[in-house]
Amino acid sequence: MRLDKYLKVSRIIKRRTVANEACTAGRVDINGKTAKASSEVKEGDMLSILLGGRRFTVRVLSVQEHAAKADASSMYEVIGDAIPEG
């Protein structure tokens, strides 16, 4: 699944356009490498995301085309807490 779509479906980022912009700005890494919005996300990947001046890391647990709001958080596990960038 494309990275921008995964970020939206998992509700890590609420809108796909915002996810796309974050990727374009270089604020999203997959397994330690800066990722484009079109990069493929697979189970087991580590995503590092810089949002609102805070960086956090998640492990991809599942990749689903659609997820109910209640199920979206089960698609990933937060590994690193949000730490202010500075």
ChimeraX attribute file (.defattr): number of C-alpha atoms within 10 A of each C-alpha:
attribute: neighborCount
match mode: 1-to-1
recipient: residues
	/A:1	13
	/A:2	13
	/A:3	24
	/A:4	26
	/A:5	23
	/A:6	25
	/A:7	21
	/A:8	20
	/A:9	23
	/A:10	24
	/A:11	18
	/A:12	17
	/A:13	19
	/A:14	12
	/A:15	14
	/A:16	18
	/A:17	14
	/A:18	14
	/A:19	22
	/A:20	20
	/A:21	15
	/A:22	20
	/A:23	22
	/A:24	14
	/A:25	12
	/A:26	15
	/A:27	17
	/A:28	28
	/A:29	20
	/A:30	21
	/A:31	14
	/A:32	11
	/A:33	12
	/A:34	17
	/A:35	23
	/A:36	21
	/A:37	21
	/A:38	13
	/A:39	15
	/A:40	15
	/A:41	21
	/A:42	17
	/A:43	12
	/A:44	14
	/A:45	18
	/A:46	22
	/A:47	24
	/A:48	23
	/A:49	24
	/A:50	19
	/A:51	16
	/A:52	9
	/A:53	11
	/A:54	13
	/A:55	17
	/A:56	17
	/A:57	22
	/A:58	20
	/A:59	20
	/A:60	20
	/A:61	15
	/A:62	17
	/A:63	17
	/A:64	12
	/A:65	9
	/A:66	13
	/A:67	16
	/A:68	10
	/A:69	11
	/A:70	7
	/A:71	11
	/A:72	17
	/A:73	16
	/A:74	13
	/A:75	20
	/A:76	21
	/A:77	14
	/A:78	15
	/A:79	13
	/A:80	12
	/A:81	11
	/A:82	16
	/A:83	12
	/A:84	12
	/A:85	10
	/A:86	5
